[in-house]
Amino acid sequence: RMYQHHDAVLHAVREGVLIVGEDGRLLLGNDEARRLLGLPEDAEGRRVTDLGLDPRLVELLVSGRAASDEVRLAGERLVAVNVRSTAPYGGPAGSAVTLRDSTELRALAGRAEAARERLRLLYDAGVKVGTTLDVARTAEELAEVAVPRFADIVTVELLEPVLRGGDAEDRTTEMRRTAARGFTPDTPLYPVGEKIVYVSATPQARSITSGEALLEADMRTAKGWRAQDPERAARILEYGVHSLISVPLRARGVVLGLADFWRRETPEPFGPEDVSFAGELAARAAVAIDNARRYTRERATAVTLQRSLLPQALAGQSALQVAHRYLPAQAGVGGDWFDVIPLPGAR
């Protein structure tokens, strides 16, 4: 009865258990070990080297050395292996092995690391985007910080008035490509400087209209984005671009432009979590772009006002030839003016 009890416990535990003899033969394997390793019915009594296991796992099982949570491949699973000698406990020479499926744990660890990398990227975006008060340069900084850590290619389009420091037009889809990162000489995407009017079926136009980020996970099967330029769309697919997120750049309730995140070299398509992240990244950049836009407008206003205070023409002087030049201070607006006032005696 005691043997039956021990045998029932052995096969009921959730960890795989193996007993390997001194000669490298498998003496015992419980149900979980058979499941994890895919062992054949007649595995017991056979040499471990003949069971079709991964070579690195076999080397560990027959080595006789102690091991603690060493990860080995078992088919499509990752198993944590513990090995202890049976000799010190009065049994025959050999090894007791326990196996624990760590595939899900490793996957969770991978997702946790990915989340930490996203947080680092958001921090870097807060530091590196908006270092100047130049609208175009701020758009370039967004593209630079996202490639290649989030996307293989990033393009940014801004409304024409925004580039000049003006107010954005309501929901227009006419924009100018202002920045790009990840381009190669043969990139079929619109180049920087190109004026683009997005047609209503494209994710870009729908993103602007809705004010929300839109995902084209598989561009090979999606149709709407091709309506912009079917010939160019075919070349984009041939180039290897396969996934897209379009995000409106919104600040203070106004759409200033659009950021497109493209994947080409990264085999995994964008997913729902990526859409949320792209939205967060774009939101931070949009605030910086709006600050630069406001500065551009206020600077232009101040320069215009200051120039209006300068003399339109200088009084003629028979005794002097007067040359003049006006150069604002580094900040763009100075506090100095000039004038020429004739005095008696040709002074």
Residue pairs with C-beta under 8 A, 6 or more apart in sequence:
10 17
10 28
10 30
11 30
11 31
13 30
13 32
14 32
15 32
15 98
15 99
15 100
16 29
16 30
16 32
16 33
16 34
16 35
16 36
16 37
16 79
16 97
16 98
16 99
16 100
17 28
17 29
17 30
17 32
17 33
17 96
17 97
17 98
17 99
18 26
18 28
18 29
18 30
18 33
18 61
18 95
18 96
18 97
18 98
18 99
19 26
19 27
19 28
19 29
19 86
19 94
19 95
19 96
19 97
20 26
20 27
20 48
20 61
20 62
20 94
20 95
20 97
21 27
21 92
21 93
21 94
22 64
22 92
22 93
22 94
23 47
24 47
24 48
24 49
24 61
24 62
25 45
25 46
25 47
25 48
26 39
26 43
26 44
26 45
26 46
26 47
26 48
26 51
27 44
27 45
27 94
28 44
29 37
29 39
29 43
29 44
32 99
33 39
33 97
33 99
34 43
36 74
36 77
36 79
36 99
36 101
37 51
37 53
37 74
37 75
37 79
37 99
38 52
38 74
38 75
39 51
40 51
43 51
48 58
48 61
48 62
49 58
49 62
51 58
53 61
53 74
54 72
54 73
54 74
56 72
56 73
57 72
57 73
57 74
57 79
57 81
60 67
60 70
60 72
60 81
60 83
61 81
61 83
61 95
61 97
63 83
64 85
64 95
65 83
66 83
66 84
66 85
67 81
67 82
67 83
68 82
69 80
69 81
69 82
70 80
70 81
70 82
71 78
71 79
71 80
71 81
71 102
71 106
72 78
72 79
72 81
73 79
74 99
76 103
77 101
77 103
78 101
78 102
78 103
78 106
79 99
79 100
79 101
79 102
80 99
80 100
80 102
81 97
81 98
81 99
82 97
82 98
82 100
83 95
83 96
83 97
84 95
84 96
85 93
85 94
85 95
85 96
86 92
86 93
86 94
86 95
86 96
87 93
87 94
117 149
118 277
121 145
121 146
121 149
121 150
121 281
122 277
122 280
122 281
122 284
124 145
125 142
125 145
125 146
125 281
125 284
125 285
126 284
128 141
128 144
128 145
129 138
129 141
129 142
129 145
129 284
129 285
129 288
130 138
130 141
130 285
130 287
130 288
130 289
130 291
130 292
131 137
131 141
132 138
132 292
133 291
133 292
133 295
133 296
134 292
134 296
135 158
135 162
135 163
135 165
135 178
135 289
135 292
135 293
135 296
136 158
136 163
136 178
136 179
137 292
138 285
138 288
138 289
138 292
139 156
139 158
139 178
139 179
139 257
139 285
139 289
140 156
140 178
140 179
140 181
141 285
141 288
142 154
142 156
142 179
142 259
142 281
142 282
142 285
143 154
143 155
143 156
143 179
143 180
143 181
143 182
144 181
145 281
146 154
146 181
146 261
146 281
147 153
147 154
147 181
147 182
148 182
148 265
150 261
150 274
150 277
150 278
150 281
151 182
151 245
151 261
151 262
151 263
151 266
152 182
152 262
152 263
152 264
152 265
152 266
153 180
153 181
153 182
153 183
153 187
153 189
153 241
153 261
153 262
153 263
153 264
154 179
154 180
154 181
154 182
154 259
154 260
154 261
154 262
155 177
155 179
155 180
155 189
155 190
155 259
155 260
155 262
156 177
156 178
156 179
156 180
156 249
156 257
156 258
156 259
156 260
157 175
157 176
157 177
157 178
157 196
157 204
157 257
157 258
157 260
158 175
158 176
158 178
158 249
158 256
158 257
158 289
159 168
159 169
159 172
159 174
159 175
159 176
159 255
159 256
159 257
160 174
160 175
160 176
161 167
161 168
161 169
162 168
162 256
162 257
162 289
162 293
163 176
163 178
164 296
165 293
165 294
165 295
165 296
165 297
165 298
165 299
165 300
166 293
166 297
167 254
168 254
168 255
168 256
171 208
171 209
171 255
172 208
173 197
173 198
173 199
173 200
173 204
173 205
173 208
174 195
174 196
174 197
175 195
175 196
175 197
175 198
175 257
175 258
176 193
176 194
176 195
176 196
177 190
177 191
177 192
177 193
177 194
177 195
177 196
178 192
178 257
179 192
180 189
180 191
180 192
182 262
182 264
183 189
183 191
186 239
187 239
188 232
188 235
188 236
188 238
188 239
189 236
189 241
189 262
190 196
198 204
198 205
198 208
198 228
199 205
199 227
199 228
200 206
200 209
201 223
201 224
201 225
201 227
201 228
202 224
202 225
202 227
202 228
203 214
203 215
203 216
203 224
203 225
203 244
203 246
204 225
204 228
204 246
204 258
204 260
206 214
206 224
206 246
207 213
207 214
207 246
207 247
207 248
207 258
208 248
208 255
208 258
211 248
211 250
211 255
212 248
212 279
213 245
213 246
213 247
213 248
213 275
213 276
213 278
213 279
213 282
214 245
214 246
214 275
215 244
215 245
215 270
215 271
215 272
215 274
215 275
216 222
216 224
216 225
216 243
216 244
216 245
216 246
217 243
217 269
217 270
217 271
218 242
218 243
218 269
219 225
219 236
219 237
219 241
219 242
219 243
219 244
220 237
220 242
225 233
225 244
226 233
239 264
240 264
240 265
241 262
241 263
241 264
242 263
242 264
242 269
243 262
243 263
243 269
243 270
244 260
244 261
244 262
244 263
244 270
245 260
245 261
245 270
245 274
245 275
245 278
246 258
246 259
246 260
247 258
247 259
247 260
247 261
247 278
247 279
247 281
247 282
248 255
248 257
248 258
248 282
249 255
249 256
249 257
249 258
249 259
249 282
249 285
249 286
249 289
250 256
250 282
250 283
250 286
251 286
251 287
251 289
251 290
252 290
254 290
256 286
256 289
256 290
256 293
257 286
257 289
259 278
259 281
259 282
259 285
261 270
261 274
261 278
263 269
263 270
270 278
299 332
299 333
302 332
302 333
303 328
303 332
303 333
306 328
306 333
306 334
306 337
307 326
309 337
310 326
310 337
310 338
311 338
311 339
311 340
314 322
314 324
314 339
314 340
315 340
315 341
315 342
317 340
317 342
317 346
318 346
319 346
319 347
322 340
324 338
324 340
326 338
327 334
328 334
329 335
